[in-house]
Amino acid sequence: MRVKTGIVRRRKHKKILQAAKGFRGASGDVIKQAKQATMKAAAYSTRDRKVNKRRMRSLWIIRINSAARINGLTYSTLINGLKRAGIVLDRKVLADIALNNAAEFTKLAETAKAAL
């Protein structure tokens, strides 16, 4: 007995077209192009999650460096001083302190200076 794939194929196609919703041109409504476009989009999203992490770390370092220079240090000397003082804060937290709490960051910078 022959088995037709009508319902299964339709479900697969609907899934692909749902993922390609909003794509321009044929990529949004033709199965073959939609499948290729969604595969490409998935590859880009995987790659760009890593890129986004890199960009955020870079932004945090820029913010820390500018706040450190206001306090008479450079980024590298600040990080070195904090490590020697035994203060373990990651760059995300340091950048947040530098941005939102300048007085606390100044205390951290003074501690780093003293440890050098």
WONORSUL-V160811 format. One record per pair of residues at least 24 apart in sequence whose C-alpha atoms are under 8 Angstrom apart, sorted by the first residue. I is the first residue (numbers start at 0). J is the second residue. Records with the same first field share a line. If there is no record, write none. Layout:
I: J  J
This chain:
56: 90  91
59: 90  91  93  94
60: 90  94
62: 94  97  98
63: 90  93  94  97
66: 97  104
67: 108
70: 105  108
72: 108
77: 108  111  112
78: 111
79: 111  115
80: 110  111  112  113  114  115
81: 107  110  111  114
83: 111  114  115
84: 110  111  114
